[in-house]
């Protein structure tokens, strides 16, 4: 990801929006999972797609 995200704030806000409360141990577990998912997404997104798989059209003159 290009920007740094405060995962604790993000998770706390998401839980508040869903009116959910979790204990500190569960909150840390959720944050660890989001950290792992973000790392996997970063490594996946770092690989360029071949032109045949790009979703944007290619216009030739």
MDAnalysis code that builds the backbone (N, CA, C; Angstrom):
import MDAnalysis as mda
import numpy as np

u = mda.Universe.empty(183, n_residues=61, atom_resindex=np.repeat(np.arange(61), 3), trajectory=True)
u.add_TopologyAttr("name", ["N", "CA", "C"] * 61)
u.add_TopologyAttr("resid", np.arange(1, 62))
u.add_TopologyAttr("resname", ["UNK", "UNK", "UNK", "UNK", "UNK", "UNK", "UNK", "UNK", "UNK", "UNK", "UNK", "UNK", "UNK", "UNK", "UNK", "UNK", "UNK", "UNK", "UNK", "UNK", "UNK", "UNK", "UNK", "UNK", "UNK", "UNK", "UNK", "UNK", "UNK", "UNK", "UNK", "UNK", "UNK", "UNK", "UNK", "UNK", "UNK", "UNK", "UNK", "UNK", "UNK", "UNK", "UNK", "UNK", "UNK", "UNK", "UNK", "UNK", "UNK", "UNK", "UNK", "UNK", "UNK", "UNK", "UNK", "UNK", "UNK", "UNK", "UNK", "UNK", "UNK"])
u.atoms.positions = np.array([
    [0.827, -1.170, 0.000],
    [0.000, 0.000, 0.000],
    [0.876, 1.240, 0.000],
    [0.420, 2.257, -0.659],
    [1.225, 3.460, -0.761],
    [1.161, 4.320, 0.480],
    [0.040, 4.292, 1.207],
    [-0.038, 5.115, 2.394],
    [-0.034, 4.253, 3.643],
    [0.517, 4.836, 4.665],
    [0.552, 4.160, 5.950],
    [-0.808, 4.360, 6.620],
    [-1.377, 3.285, 7.133],
    [-2.679, 3.342, 7.785],
    [-2.499, 2.978, 9.254],
    [-3.124, 3.750, 10.127],
    [-3.121, 3.440, 11.553],
    [-4.154, 2.336, 11.768],
    [-3.689, 1.079, 11.786],
    [-4.610, -0.049, 11.846],
    [-5.411, -0.089, 13.136],
    [-4.816, 0.328, 14.237],
    [-5.573, 0.303, 15.491],
    [-6.764, 1.255, 15.392],
    [-6.530, 2.446, 14.888],
    [-7.614, 3.411, 14.735],
    [-8.663, 2.886, 13.754],
    [-8.210, 2.312, 12.656],
    [-9.121, 1.771, 11.646],
    [-10.010, 0.672, 12.238],
    [-9.398, -0.278, 12.956],
    [-10.154, -1.396, 13.534],
    [-11.121, -0.884, 14.594],
    [-10.663, 0.023, 15.446],
    [-11.547, 0.567, 16.472],
    [-12.732, 1.300, 15.848],
    [-12.490, 2.058, 14.779],
    [-13.577, 2.769, 14.109],
    [-14.551, 1.790, 13.451],
    [-14.018, 0.750, 12.811],
    [-14.880, -0.245, 12.173],
    [-15.739, -0.969, 13.201],
    [-15.152, -1.306, 14.335],
    [-15.922, -1.959, 15.398],
    [-16.999, -1.030, 15.948],
    [-16.655, 0.246, 16.111],
    [-17.633, 1.216, 16.617],
    [-18.794, 1.379, 15.643],
    [-18.501, 1.397, 14.349],
    [-19.569, 1.523, 13.346],
    [-20.530, 0.344, 13.382],
    [-20.026, -0.796, 13.782],
    [-20.863, -1.995, 13.865],
    [-21.404, -2.213, 15.274],
    [-21.145, -1.232, 16.147],
    [-21.585, -1.303, 17.536],
    [-21.087, -2.576, 18.211],
    [-19.824, -2.910, 17.957],
    [-19.209, -4.101, 18.541],
    [-18.133, -3.686, 19.533],
    [-18.018, -4.444, 20.593],
    [-16.975, -4.218, 21.580],
    [-16.192, -5.511, 21.750],
    [-14.880, -5.391, 21.771],
    [-14.017, -6.555, 21.981],
    [-13.010, -6.212, 23.068],
    [-12.499, -7.237, 23.718],
    [-11.487, -6.994, 24.749],
    [-10.143, -6.700, 24.089],
    [-9.188, -6.266, 24.896],
    [-7.882, -5.844, 24.376],
    [-7.160, -6.966, 23.656],
    [-7.273, -8.189, 24.147],
    [-6.606, -9.327, 23.510],
    [-7.191, -9.583, 22.122],
    [-8.488, -9.534, 21.995],
    [-9.129, -9.733, 20.690],
    [-8.787, -8.595, 19.739],
    [-8.752, -7.371, 20.255],
    [-8.394, -6.215, 19.424],
    [-6.991, -6.390, 18.850],
    [-6.037, -6.815, 19.667],
    [-4.672, -7.038, 19.189],
    [-4.638, -8.145, 18.137],
    [-5.430, -9.177, 18.314],
    [-5.500, -10.259, 17.342],
    [-6.040, -9.764, 16.009],
    [-7.065, -8.940, 16.049],
    [-7.648, -8.386, 14.816],
    [-6.628, -7.500, 14.110],
    [-5.912, -6.683, 14.876],
    [-4.900, -5.799, 14.284],
    [-3.783, -6.627, 13.652],
    [-3.361, -7.713, 14.311],
    [-2.329, -8.589, 13.727],
    [-2.819, -9.180, 12.409],
    [-4.076, -9.590, 12.358],
    [-4.614, -10.160, 11.123],
    [-4.638, -9.119, 10.000],
    [-5.048, -7.899, 10.312],
    [-5.045, -6.836, 9.296],
    [-3.621, -6.536, 8.838],
    [-2.660, -6.577, 9.759],
    [-1.252, -6.358, 9.396],
    [-0.782, -7.433, 8.427],
    [-1.140, -8.679, 8.707],
    [-0.772, -9.783, 7.827],
    [-1.431, -9.636, 6.456],
    [-2.715, -9.304, 6.441],
    [-3.418, -9.113, 5.165],
    [-2.812, -7.976, 4.352],
    [-2.449, -6.887, 5.027],
    [-1.842, -5.750, 4.328],
    [-0.498, -6.142, 3.721],
    [0.289, -6.933, 4.439],
    [1.591, -7.382, 3.920],
    [1.395, -8.281, 2.706],
    [0.408, -9.169, 2.773],
    [0.145, -10.039, 1.613],
    [-0.332, -9.221, 0.424],
    [-1.188, -8.242, 0.664],
    [-1.681, -7.393, -0.419],
    [-0.547, -6.588, -1.036],
    [0.357, -6.077, -0.202],
    [1.493, -5.304, -0.722],
    [2.356, -6.146, -1.648],
    [2.641, -7.389, -1.245],
    [3.485, -8.229, -2.100],
    [2.760, -8.605, -3.383],
    [1.469, -8.802, -3.313],
    [0.683, -9.114, -4.509],
    [0.624, -7.910, -5.453],
    [0.384, -6.740, -4.900],
    [0.249, -5.532, -5.720],
    [1.584, -5.064, -6.294],
    [2.702, -5.520, -5.734],
    [4.018, -5.112, -6.228],
    [4.346, -5.749, -7.576],
    [3.691, -6.855, -7.889],
    [3.944, -7.534, -9.160],
    [3.143, -6.873, -10.282],
    [3.811, -6.465, -11.344],
    [3.075, -5.855, -12.453],
    [2.261, -6.913, -13.212],
    [1.105, -6.502, -13.680],
    [0.283, -7.402, -14.484],
    [0.788, -7.411, -15.918],
    [0.733, -8.563, -16.567],
    [1.068, -8.578, -17.989],
    [0.019, -7.772, -18.757],
    [0.389, -7.207, -19.900],
    [-0.556, -6.379, -20.659],
    [-1.883, -7.083, -20.969],
    [-1.863, -8.384, -21.166],
    [-3.101, -9.106, -21.495],
    [-4.079, -9.121, -20.328],
    [-3.588, -8.903, -19.106],
    [-4.460, -8.936, -17.940],
    [-4.827, -7.549, -17.417],
    [-4.237, -6.521, -17.966],
    [-4.557, -5.166, -17.526],
    [-6.023, -4.872, -17.855],
    [-6.713, -4.223, -16.929],
    [-8.133, -3.937, -17.155],
    [-8.354, -2.709, -18.030],
    [-7.360, -1.842, -18.137],
    [-7.506, -0.644, -18.948],
    [-7.330, -0.995, -20.426],
    [-8.144, -0.398, -21.283],
    [-7.996, -0.673, -22.712],
    [-6.689, -0.113, -23.258],
    [-6.199, -0.749, -24.267],
    [-4.974, -0.321, -24.932],
    [-5.356, 0.211, -26.308],
    [-5.102, 1.485, -26.535],
    [-5.433, 2.113, -27.809],
    [-4.179, 2.219, -28.645],
    [-4.269, 1.780, -29.864],
    [-3.134, 1.885, -30.781],
    [-3.497, 2.791, -31.955],
    [-2.558, 3.595, -32.359],
    [-2.771, 4.495, -33.498],
    [-2.171, 3.928, -34.741],
])
